[in-house]
Amino acid sequence: MKIEMRVSSKRQFTGDFGKVAGTTYQQGVPISARIKIMSRHNLNGLADLKSDSSGAYSIYLPRFAKYTIFSLSPSGKFNAVIQDNVVPK
């Protein structure tokens, strides 16, 4: 399983938040998967969401922090995929 991640701005939303968006794939096929987001500073869980049927997800997070994002394989046949040091733009 792999996660593709795009980080983009949405300044009209608020100056303090940025968007993190991506797609979850399993063996090259987009899948719906669970996404967990944690603060890198203290490892507190901040969000638990699920990508849609095309694998897409997005969330707005405060820009002043770094995050660790991981996804779990729905089938349990693959290891978790982790993106570290994610900073919303």
Kinemage of the C-alpha trace (Angstrom):
@kinemage 1
@onewidth
@group {chain A} dominant
@subgroup {mainchain}
@vectorlist {calphas} color= white
{ca met a 1} P 0.000 0.000 0.000
{ca lys a 2} L 1.247 3.523 -0.681
{ca ile a 3} L 0.049 7.023 0.054
{ca glu a 4} L 0.499 9.860 -2.397
{ca met a 5} L 0.298 13.212 -0.692
{ca arg a 6} L -0.122 16.737 -2.022
{ca val a 7} L 0.160 19.743 0.215
{ca ser a 8} L -1.485 22.928 -1.002
{ca ser a 9} L -2.614 26.329 0.260
{ca lys a 10} L -6.096 27.626 0.717
{ca arg a 11} L -5.451 31.099 2.070
{ca gln a 12} L -9.060 32.212 1.728
{ca phe a 13} L -9.991 29.591 4.387
{ca thr a 14} L -7.785 31.146 7.067
{ca gly a 15} L -4.202 32.326 7.331
{ca asp a 16} L -3.482 29.852 10.118
{ca phe a 17} L -4.487 26.625 8.370
{ca gly a 18} L -3.236 24.769 5.318
{ca lys a 19} L -4.539 21.789 3.420
{ca val a 20} L -3.038 18.321 3.312
{ca ala a 21} L -4.515 16.135 0.555
{ca gly a 22} L -3.579 12.818 -0.970
{ca thr a 23} L -4.635 9.470 -2.354
{ca thr a 24} L -4.342 5.997 -0.874
{ca tyr a 25} L -3.362 3.098 -3.146
{ca gln a 26} L -2.944 -0.633 -2.702
{ca gln a 27} L -0.822 -2.321 -5.367
{ca gly a 28} L -1.357 0.650 -7.698
{ca val a 29} L -5.154 0.688 -7.315
{ca pro a 30} L -6.849 3.578 -5.444
{ca ile a 31} L -8.664 2.286 -2.357
{ca ser a 32} L -10.656 3.656 0.543
{ca ala a 33} L -8.475 3.387 3.653
{ca arg a 34} L -8.313 4.665 7.207
{ca ile a 35} L -6.050 7.698 7.730
{ca lys a 36} L -4.707 8.681 11.173
{ca ile a 37} L -3.067 12.045 11.817
{ca met a 38} L -0.909 12.745 14.854
{ca ser a 39} L 0.977 15.747 16.123
{ca arg a 40} L 4.677 15.094 15.589
{ca his a 41} L 5.455 17.170 18.689
{ca asn a 42} L 3.642 15.006 21.246
{ca leu a 43} L 2.106 12.127 19.208
{ca asn a 44} L -1.431 13.122 20.208
{ca gly a 45} L -4.033 11.792 17.811
{ca leu a 46} L -5.677 14.707 15.998
{ca ala a 47} L -7.828 13.133 13.302
{ca asp a 48} L -9.118 9.781 12.189
{ca leu a 49} L -10.635 9.857 8.711
{ca lys a 50} L -11.237 7.616 5.737
{ca ser a 51} L -10.321 8.259 2.127
{ca asp a 52} L -13.219 8.056 -0.330
{ca ser a 53} L -13.801 5.239 -2.835
{ca ser a 54} L -11.293 6.829 -5.255
{ca gly a 55} L -8.677 6.929 -2.469
{ca ala a 56} L -8.824 10.731 -2.091
{ca tyr a 57} L -8.674 12.525 1.252
{ca ser a 58} L -8.029 16.063 2.455
{ca ile a 59} L -7.939 17.908 5.742
{ca tyr a 60} L -7.070 21.400 6.955
{ca leu a 61} L -4.506 21.545 9.763
{ca pro a 62} L -2.719 24.373 11.597
{ca arg a 63} L 0.382 25.432 9.678
{ca phe a 64} L 2.597 26.036 12.704
{ca ala a 65} L 3.024 22.318 13.441
{ca lys a 66} L 4.419 19.173 11.812
{ca tyr a 67} L 2.377 16.006 11.540
{ca thr a 68} L 2.779 12.259 11.148
{ca ile a 69} L 0.158 10.690 8.892
{ca phe a 70} L -0.350 6.983 8.495
{ca ser a 71} L -2.738 4.708 6.692
{ca leu a 72} L -3.727 1.147 7.495
{ca ser a 73} L -4.453 -1.514 4.898
{ca pro a 74} L -8.181 -2.340 5.036
{ca ser a 75} L -7.423 -6.023 4.423
{ca gly a 76} L -4.607 -6.127 6.982
{ca lys a 77} L -2.374 -7.864 4.403
{ca phe a 78} L 0.007 -4.898 4.065
{ca asn a 79} L 2.033 -2.869 6.539
{ca ala a 80} L 0.989 0.640 7.521
{ca val a 81} L 2.278 3.481 5.347
{ca ile a 82} L 3.707 6.483 7.189
{ca gln a 83} L 4.411 10.041 6.055
{ca asp a 84} L 6.437 12.001 8.599
{ca asn a 85} L 7.261 15.714 8.961
{ca val a 86} L 4.174 16.748 6.979
{ca val a 87} L 3.640 20.526 7.025
{ca pro a 88} L 0.405 21.987 5.593
{ca lys a 89} L 0.965 24.723 3.002
